Amino acid sequence: MTADAANGFAPVAHLHNHPFMFDRKPGDRMYTTEDSVNEIGGALAPCLTDVQAYRNMREGFGLKGAWLTNGLDSIRYTSEDFDRLSAWD
């Protein structure tokens, strides 16, 4: 990406999928616990790690935005939004 950006390509957006997981069972994913087994995902809000990655990509090669989808709805964030979102500091 860095080389492509240096050659004039514009990194318009990072597309990220937050899918729904309707058939979750305890242990089917590393992060599934008894407390979270009924959470089906699909949130259009980026997690802390996503925001940190977006900020790093903005600084590293000029990422202009981030698009999140869950397969039914989507949301678009601009690079200016990255500073308004929560992230690990």
Salt bridges, closest charged atoms under 4 A:
ASP50 OD2 - HIS16 NE2 3.48
ASP50 OD2 - HIS18 NE2 3.21
GLU59 OE2 - ARG58 NE 3.07
ASP81 OD1 - ARG84 NH2 2.88
ASP83 OD1 - ARG58 NH2 2.96
ASP89 OD1 - ARG55 NH1 3.42
